[in-house]
Amino acid sequence: MIRINLLPYRTARKKENVRQQVTIFLLLIVLITISLVWYNNKLNKKVEALNTQIEFTRKEVIRYNKIAKEVEELKNKLAVLKRKLEVIEQLDMNRGRSFRILEGMTEVVIEKKMWLTGLEAIEQNVRRETKPQKGKKGKQAETPEEFKRPDVNLQIQGIALDNKTVADFMTRLEEDPLFTGVRLINLQQELFKQGQGRDNIHLKKFVVACTNPPINPSMDNIESEEKEKT
C-alpha cells in the first residue's frame, strides 16, 4: 500500500496564506498612509486658502475702515459747511429786514425831542425760512406757516424831553405797520449834567418794547429783484 505524506504541502499552504495576509496587511497600511497623506495635503491647502482669505479680509477691513473714517470726516465737514450756509442765508434774509426796521425807526423818532440810546432785536424762534415757490401764471404761492419768518422782539432804549414825547413816540410806533404790541417797559426821570456853567436838566429815560412781525415773503422777492436790476 502506497502512503502519501501531505505534511509538507500543508505547511507550504499555511506559509502561503500567512504571506498573503501579510501582503494584504502591508498593502492596507500603504493605502491608509497614502490616503492620510493626501487628506493631510488637502487640509493644508484648505487651511492655507482660509489663511489667505483671512489676510485679504483683514486688509479689506482696514481699507474700508479708513474709507469710513474719511467719509465720516467729510460728513462732519459738510455739516459745518451746511451750518455756515444756513447762517449766511439767515444773515442774507435778515439784512433787508434789519434795514427796514432801522428805516422805520428813523421815521417814528421825534426829532429834537428824543434820542435813541439802544436797540436790541431778538427772534422768538429759529425756524428756517424756505423761499416761496411760484404758482401758476408766475404768482407767488403762499409760504407754509411752519416756514414763515419768526417775529422779532424789539427793545428800544432812549431819552426824551418829557412824558408826552414818549407817548407820541409810542403812538407813532403803533400806527406804523412794521411794529405791533407796543408797550412801555420802564420810564424814569434822570438828571443829566451839562457842564460849562449850564444848569442840569431832568430828562425821561425810557424803555419801550414792541414786535416786528414778518412781512409777505413776496415783498422780499420784489425788493431783491429791484436790487438786481439796479
Secondary structure as GFF3:
##gff-version 3
##sequence-region A 1 230
A	DSSP	alpha_helix	7	108	.	.	.	ID=ss1
A	DSSP	beta_strand	114	123	.	.	.	ID=ss2
A	DSSP	three_ten_helix	136	138	.	.	.	ID=ss3
A	DSSP	three_ten_helix	145	147	.	.	.	ID=ss4
A	DSSP	beta_strand	152	160	.	.	.	ID=ss5
A	DSSP	alpha_helix	163	175	.	.	.	ID=ss6
A	DSSP	beta_strand	180	192	.	.	.	ID=ss7
A	DSSP	beta_strand	201	212	.	.	.	ID=ss8
A	DSSP	alpha_helix	217	229	.	.	.	ID=ss9
###
